[in-house]
Amino acid sequence: MSRTTTVRKYGKSVRKTRAEELFAQLPRSPVKSERVLDSEPLPGLELRPEVRLELGSGLGSRTTNEDEVARITEQLVAFNLNEPAITERKTENRTPGAMISENEFTCQSLDEPNQHGKDEVEKHGNGRETKEHDLEHNQASSYDNLSVLGWDEVCRVDNRIEKIAEASYAEVYRITNDQGTSIIKVVRLESPIKPQTKAQERSGLVDEEPHADDDMFGELHISEWLAAIPGFVVYKERYVVRGRAPKALLETHQAFHRRMKRQDPDRLQYYPSPSRYLDDTRFLVVELGDAGTALEDFPLTSVSQLWDIFLHTALALARAEDLIEFEHRDLHEGNLCIRAARPPTPPSAADPANPLLKFGLSGLDITILDYGLSRATSPTSPAIVTAPDLEKDPALFTSTHAPQCAVYRQMRAFLLTGDRIPPTATTTLHQAAAAAAAGEPLSWQTYAPYTNVLWLAYLYGYLARHFAGPREWVRGWRRETAELWKHLDPRAPRQVLSFPSAGEVVRFAVEAGWMGEEQVVGDGSWLGPGREGDEDGRDEGLVAEGR
């Protein structure tokens, strides 16, 4: 069946501000006031009474009473959520097996023509000048221009500090005082530290290796690029902390590990105890807005929460794909935070003109965290790509300690083969080794937005498995989203077309009626009251301001 090459756009074709044209403004992360599915089959999804997709093999057939919405699975093409000019292009970008979109296009930025009109990459690079770390700014001396604090200034008497997580390469603390709440990510830099005691050696303590001064530049710049995009954490500031740890830091460190041990008796401690810090022990501290509760600790009790968490996440990723060719590459339940931003909308207050609308009813806001494994292109210098070389950490692809480990292997297999149907893990390892031996190692700077789809599939499964409400509610949600899951599932038969990017997932949701066009390209007024934060989504830090 022939496919249309028309790019379908949403919203009114009028001149808007850049923010309006890019995307609707979702609620910001909170800042201070002043500043594996169940294995049951998934039946078909009835999108609208007059439009029904009857899928057989391949694309399926349409009823005679179809309209444009019926093209959801048959003619999904890459789409743009804003209103800039569209130019067609040819590309050799990898596609995940049989992809929904065969027509490639590029969006011209309002302030940088053809900024996103770059050819997408091939397997081993894209001909652009790429660098593992962003070199937009001269980094002659890594952190010479940053403020240097002592731990006693971070753990002041009026600051309550609590260790809440251990992320990729960093410990995560929450700091609260009268001005508000901040999250700090603490990364140990190359500097001296006390050796382990015999008791620590016997306990199996595994020290996280310190990082070179320039190791964090990529993640820091990605944080800055994403800070103005709704759905990503508010970036405040960064500074260096050095010296010995006070009692408060040691106590919260010990309390965290006691809590983790109760949950998992076999869990190892990967970060050195603050009791081992010396006068010259240095840390890079990145201060962020408090985004709420990690999804892994958030009780899922209503179907509207399932809809909003999934669709908010997909929309945030779609925006970041469009603006900086972003791939998160580590979007598990610990890196997605949830908070109640507004009261939920009761069924009686739902819009009768759009009975299919699902998005924005729970009152929840999501925030995506932790860009330690992420890939992005500079929004001002398209020749600059930042992405860590994940081949330096082969354990990432062999570990089985958590369900998300399978997604790391799926990402790697796709980058190696361009196929969403992965070979065995052993075959993938052999392919990677053979490519490296041939002088063509796998490049993680390749732009492959299908990795975002893999993480959305993981999120969908997590939400279904961990729903705490009545099981018939989640079964109904799965039935209603069966068509979505069919094209999201990386294990689907090869003849089933796959979403190539988070943007296509959002397009599907819009055409299904789950999201309104004004929610995607409007001015954000649909969010209602309760939005917090300043105009550009930034805020000054709580820690440095009080030193």
Secondary structure as UniProt FT lines:
FT   HELIX           18..22
FT   TURN            49..50
FT   STRAND          53..54
FT   TURN            58..59
FT   STRAND          61..62
FT   TURN            64..65
FT   HELIX           68..71
FT   TURN            72..74
FT   STRAND          86..88
FT   STRAND          105..107
FT   TURN            113..116
FT   TURN            123..124
FT   TURN            142..145
FT   STRAND          148..150
FT   HELIX           151..154
FT   TURN            157..158
FT   STRAND          160..167
FT   TURN            168..169
FT   STRAND          170..177
FT   TURN            178..179
FT   STRAND          180..189
FT   HELIX           198..202
FT   TURN            203..204
FT   HELIX           213..216
FT   HELIX           217..226
FT   TURN            227..228
FT   TURN            230..231
FT   STRAND          235..242
FT   HELIX           247..263
FT   TURN            265..266
FT   HELIX           274..276
FT   TURN            279..280
FT   STRAND          282..289
FT   STRAND          293..294
FT   HELIX           295..297
FT   HELIX           303..324
FT   HELIX           333..335
FT   STRAND          336..340
FT   HELIX           347..349
FT   TURN            352..353
FT   TURN            355..356
FT   TURN            359..360
FT   STRAND          364..368
FT   TURN            372..373
FT   STRAND          375..377
FT   TURN            382..383
FT   STRAND          385..386
FT   HELIX           390..392
FT   HELIX           395..398
FT   TURN            403..404
FT   HELIX           405..417
FT   HELIX           425..437
FT   TURN            438..439
FT   TURN            444..445
FT   HELIX           450..465
FT   HELIX           471..480
FT   HELIX           482..488
FT   TURN            490..491
FT   TURN            494..495
FT   HELIX           502..512
FT   HELIX           517..521
FT   HELIX           525..527
FT   TURN            535..536
FT   HELIX           542..545
//
